[in-house]
Amino acid sequence: MPASVVMKEFRAGKLHSGKKVKGRKRKIVKNPKQAKAIQLSYLRAEGRIGPRKKSKKSSHKRVSGKRG
């Protein structure tokens, strides 16, 4: 499906999550943020936008406990 169709299907209530598998029902997407994520995925697959940016989160973990 082209990325331009994703939001149209979402608004019509026909956008499904996941791949089509024989014998299984796919859930209908009701969250607009999830629909936008699906659209971004299709845009990346089509090469219309670049890959995801890596976050610059620190790798330090907080340690809670007594100091002494």
ROKE-187311 format. One record per residue (C-alpha): x, z negated, y. Coordinates in steps of 0.2 Angstrom, whole numbers, padded with zeros to 4 digits, always signed. Each point is the difference from the previous one (the first is absolute). Layout:
// residues N
XZY;...
//
This chain:
// residues 68
+0000+0000+0000;+0007+0004+0017;+0003-0015+0012;-0013+0007+0013;-0014-0003-0013;+0004-0018-0004;-0009-0008+0015;-0014+0011-0001;-0003-0005-0018;+0002-0018+0005;-0013+0001+0013;-0012+0008-0012;+0003-0014-0013;+0008+0012-0012;+0019-0005+0000;+0006-0008-0016;+0016-0010-0003;+0012+0004-0014;+0001+0015-0012;-0014+0007-0010;+0001-0006-0018;-0011+0005-0014;-0013-0013-0003;+0003-0011+0015;-0009-0002+0016;+0010+0000+0016;-0004-0012+0014;-0006+0007+0016;+0011-0004+0015;-0010-0011+0013;+0015-0007+0010;+0005+0012+0015;+0018-0006-0001;+0001+0005-0019;-0007+0017+0005;+0013+0002+0013;+0014-0005-0012;-0007+0013-0012;+0000+0013+0014;+0018-0004+0004;+0005+0002-0018;-0007+0017-0001;+0008+0005+0017;+0017-0006-0008;-0003+0010-0015;-0004+0016+0010;+0016-0003+0010;-0009-0002+0017;+0008-0017+0003;+0016-0008-0005;+0003-0014-0013;-0005-0018+0004;+0012-0010+0011;+0009-0015-0008;-0004-0017+0008;+0014-0010+0007;-0006-0017-0007;+0013-0013-0003;+0005-0004-0018;+0002-0018+0003;-0013-0012-0008;-0006-0016+0007;+0004-0015-0010;-0011-0015+0003;+0006-0017-0005;+0008-0016+0005;+0015+0001+0011;+0012-0014-0003;
//
